[in-house]
Amino acid sequence: MAFGQPSGPPATARQLRDLTALVEAAGHTGFRDARGPLGLTQRQAGGRFTRDEAEALIAHLEADAEAGAGERGAGGDGDDGQVPPAPGAPVAPRRTAPGAQGAPGARAATLADQLRRVPEELLVDELRRRGWALIPPSLAN
């Protein structure tokens, strides 16, 4: 097998459609944007997956979405001891408004409006999960 070549049949169109929807639901604009957080290879960031890779990534994203919904609903205690995702491990998907696939500027405006309504604690938790270090505004001065 040549370097960088897939080791199996290519993913089906349905698998790619599902993966695209899950990646966008996770807050990414596409596979290239999600390459680092999801640990995708360069080939995968270009949208080229084998059937097995696509199946595994779909299952993991869906499991994270179910687990993430349960954690957010439980009113967590703000525990910061989260382990960063392993390479290739997808992040928990985020829901987007139906039909929010308009123009890029319109989508950004819609997302900005949605973010304004998200409680600070959830934003902080999400940014920390993505590897950001945060300083509260009262301590930043």
Backbone hydrogen bonds in HBPLUS format (Angstrom, degrees):
<---DONOR---> <-ACCEPTOR-->    atom                        ^
c    i                          cat <-CA-CA->   ^        H-A-AA   ^      H-
h    n   atom  resd res      DA  || num        DHA   H-A  angle D-A-AA Bond
n    s   type  num  typ     dist DA aas  dist angle  dist       angle   num
A0005-GLN N   A0002-ALA O   3.26 MM   3  5.67 158.1  2.31 133.9 132.1     1
A0051-ARG N   A0009-PRO O   2.92 MM  42  6.07 147.3  2.03 163.0 161.8     2
A0011-ALA N   A0049-PHE O   2.85 MM  38  5.51 150.7  1.94 147.1 140.6     3
A0016-LEU N   A0012-THR O   3.04 MM   4  6.37 161.3  2.07 152.3 157.0     4
A0017-ARG N   A0013-ALA O   2.92 MM   4  6.13 152.8  1.99 145.1 152.9     5
A0018-ASP N   A0014-ARG O   2.88 MM   4  6.13 163.0  1.91 154.0 158.1     6
A0019-LEU N   A0015-GLN O   2.82 MM   4  6.03 162.3  1.85 151.2 156.6     7
A0020-THR N   A0016-LEU O   2.88 MM   4  5.99 161.6  1.92 146.4 151.5     8
A0021-ALA N   A0017-ARG O   3.04 MM   4  6.27 160.9  2.07 147.4 152.4     9
A0022-LEU N   A0018-ASP O   2.94 MM   4  6.19 159.1  1.99 151.3 157.1    10
A0023-VAL N   A0019-LEU O   2.84 MM   4  6.02 160.2  1.88 155.2 160.7    11
A0024-GLU N   A0020-THR O   2.97 MM   4  6.12 161.1  2.00 149.5 154.6    12
A0025-ALA N   A0021-ALA O   2.86 MM   4  6.00 147.6  1.97 140.9 150.8    13
A0026-ALA N   A0022-LEU O   3.00 MM   4  6.21 127.7  2.29 134.4 147.3    14
A0026-ALA N   A0023-VAL O   3.13 MM   3  5.05 133.5  2.36  91.7 104.6    15
A0028-HIS N   A0023-VAL O   3.30 MM   5  5.88 159.9  2.34 148.3 146.8    16
A0027-GLY N   A0024-GLU O   2.96 MM   3  5.20 158.6  2.01 107.7 113.1    17
A0094-ARG N   A0025-ALA O   2.27 MM  69  4.70 127.2  1.52 103.4 120.7    18
A0034-ALA N   A0030-GLY O   3.11 MM   4  6.30 141.9  2.26 141.6 152.4    19
A0034-ALA N   A0031-PHE O   3.13 MM   3  4.99 122.0  2.48  91.3 106.2    20
A0035-ARG N   A0032-ARG O   3.28 MM   3  5.13 161.4  2.32  99.6 105.1    21
A0038-LEU N   A0034-ALA O   2.87 MM   4  5.62 157.3  1.92 154.1 160.1    22
A0039-GLY N   A0035-ARG O   2.85 MM   4  5.50 116.8  2.26 132.5 146.6    23
A0040-LEU N   A0035-ARG O   2.87 MM   5  4.62 139.5  2.04 132.0 140.3    24
A0039-GLY N   A0036-GLY O   3.13 MM   3  5.01 142.0  2.28  97.8 109.1    25
A0045-ALA N   A0041-THR O   2.83 MM   4  6.06 151.2  1.91 150.1 158.6    26
A0046-GLY N   A0043-ARG O   3.16 MM   3  5.26 139.7  2.33  97.1 108.4    27
A0048-ARG N   A0043-ARG O   3.27 MM   5  5.71 156.9  2.33 142.7 142.0    28
A0047-GLY N   A0044-GLN O   2.82 MM   3  5.04 158.7  1.87 111.7 115.9    29
A0054-ALA N   A0050-THR O   2.94 MM   4  6.13 168.5  1.95 155.5 158.6    30
A0055-GLU N   A0051-ARG O   2.89 MM   4  6.02 161.2  1.93 148.1 153.9    31
A0056-ALA N   A0052-ASP O   2.96 MM   4  6.11 162.9  1.99 149.7 154.0    32
A0057-LEU N   A0053-GLU O   2.93 MM   4  6.09 162.8  1.96 152.1 157.0    33
A0058-ILE N   A0054-ALA O   2.90 MM   4  5.99 161.0  1.93 151.7 156.9    34
A0059-ALA N   A0055-GLU O   3.03 MM   4  6.17 164.9  2.05 147.1 151.4    35
A0060-HIS N   A0056-ALA O   2.97 MM   4  6.15 156.1  2.03 144.8 151.7    36
A0061-LEU N   A0057-LEU O   2.88 MM   4  6.04 163.0  1.91 150.2 154.8    37
A0062-GLU N   A0058-ILE O   2.93 MM   4  6.08 162.9  1.96 153.2 158.0    38
A0063-ALA N   A0059-ALA O   2.94 MM   4  6.07 154.6  2.00 143.3 150.6    39
A0064-ASP N   A0060-HIS O   2.90 MM   4  6.09 157.9  1.95 148.4 154.4    40
A0065-ALA N   A0061-LEU O   2.93 MM   4  6.12 148.3  2.03 141.6 150.6    41
A0066-GLU N   A0062-GLU O   3.03 MM   4  6.30 156.8  2.08 147.3 152.4    42
A0067-ALA N   A0063-ALA O   2.90 MM   4  6.11 164.3  1.92 150.9 155.7    43
A0068-GLY N   A0064-ASP O   2.70 MM   4  5.70 157.0  1.76 145.8 153.1    44
A0069-ALA N   A0065-ALA O   3.03 MM   4  6.10 150.8  2.11 140.6 147.4    45
A0070-GLY N   A0066-GLU O   3.24 MM   4  6.44 153.1  2.31 142.4 148.8    46
A0071-GLU N   A0067-ALA O   3.01 MM   4  6.27 154.6  2.07 148.9 155.9    47
A0072-ARG N   A0068-GLY O   3.02 MM   4  6.13 164.5  2.04 148.2 152.2    48
A0073-GLY N   A0069-ALA O   3.07 MM   4  6.09 149.3  2.17 138.0 146.4    49
A0074-ALA N   A0070-GLY O   3.13 MM   4  6.20 127.3  2.42 134.9 147.0    50
A0074-ALA N   A0071-GLU O   3.20 MM   3  5.19 138.2  2.38  95.0 106.5    51
A0089-ALA N   A0086-ALA O   2.83 MM   3  5.26 159.6  1.87 141.6 142.5    52
A0100-ALA N   A0097-ALA O   3.20 MM   3  5.55 135.4  2.41 141.9 135.2    53
A0106-ALA N   A0103-ALA O   3.02 MM   3  5.13 115.9  2.45 100.5 116.4    54
A0107-ARG N   A0103-ALA O   2.86 MM   4  6.14 156.3  1.92 159.6 167.2    55
A0108-ALA N   A0104-PRO O   2.98 MM   4  6.17 158.2  2.02 146.1 151.7    56
A0109-ALA N   A0105-GLY O   3.00 MM   4  6.18 154.2  2.06 142.2 149.2    57
A0110-THR N   A0106-ALA O   2.92 MM   4  6.12 155.0  1.98 145.4 152.3    58
A0111-LEU N   A0107-ARG O   2.88 MM   4  6.11 163.7  1.90 152.4 156.6    59
A0112-ALA N   A0108-ALA O   2.87 MM   4  6.03 154.5  1.93 144.9 152.4    60
A0113-ASP N   A0109-ALA O   2.96 MM   4  6.18 155.9  2.02 145.9 151.9    61
A0114-GLN N   A0110-THR O   2.98 MM   4  6.26 154.5  2.04 147.4 154.7    62
A0115-LEU N   A0111-LEU O   2.85 MM   4  6.09 154.9  1.91 149.2 156.2    63
A0116-ARG N   A0112-ALA O   3.11 MM   4  6.36 147.3  2.22 145.3 152.8    64
A0117-ARG N   A0114-GLN O   3.11 MM   3  5.45 141.8  2.26 104.7 115.2    65
A0118-VAL N   A0115-LEU O   3.09 MM   3  5.15 156.5  2.14 104.8 112.1    66
A0122-LEU N   A0119-PRO O   3.07 MM   3  5.58 125.0  2.39 110.5 122.8    67
A0123-LEU N   A0119-PRO O   3.23 MM   4  6.63 158.2  2.28 151.5 158.0    68
A0124-VAL N   A0120-GLU O   2.84 MM   4  6.08 165.8  1.86 161.6 165.2    69
A0125-ASP N   A0121-GLU O   2.95 MM   4  6.12 164.9  1.98 146.4 150.8    70
A0126-GLU N   A0122-LEU O   2.94 MM   4  6.09 161.6  1.97 148.1 153.0    71
A0127-LEU N   A0123-LEU O   2.92 MM   4  6.12 166.5  1.94 154.6 158.2    72
A0128-ARG N   A0124-VAL O   2.94 MM   4  6.10 162.4  1.97 154.1 159.1    73
A0129-ARG N   A0125-ASP O   2.93 MM   4  6.09 152.6  2.01 144.1 152.1    74
A0130-ARG N   A0126-GLU O   3.05 MM   4  6.32 137.9  2.23 141.2 152.3    75
A0130-ARG N   A0127-LEU O   3.13 MM   3  5.04 126.2  2.43  91.7 105.6    76
A0132-TRP N   A0127-LEU O   2.95 MM   5  5.37 163.0  1.97 149.7 144.3    77
A0131-GLY N   A0128-ARG O   2.93 MM   3  5.01 159.4  1.98 105.7 111.1    78
A0139-LEU N   A0136-PRO O   2.93 MM   3  5.49 145.1  2.06 117.5 127.2    79
A0140-ALA N   A0136-PRO O   3.13 MM   4  6.27 125.1  2.44 146.0 160.4    80
A0140-ALA N   A0137-PRO O   3.28 MM   3  5.02 143.9  2.42  94.2 104.4    81
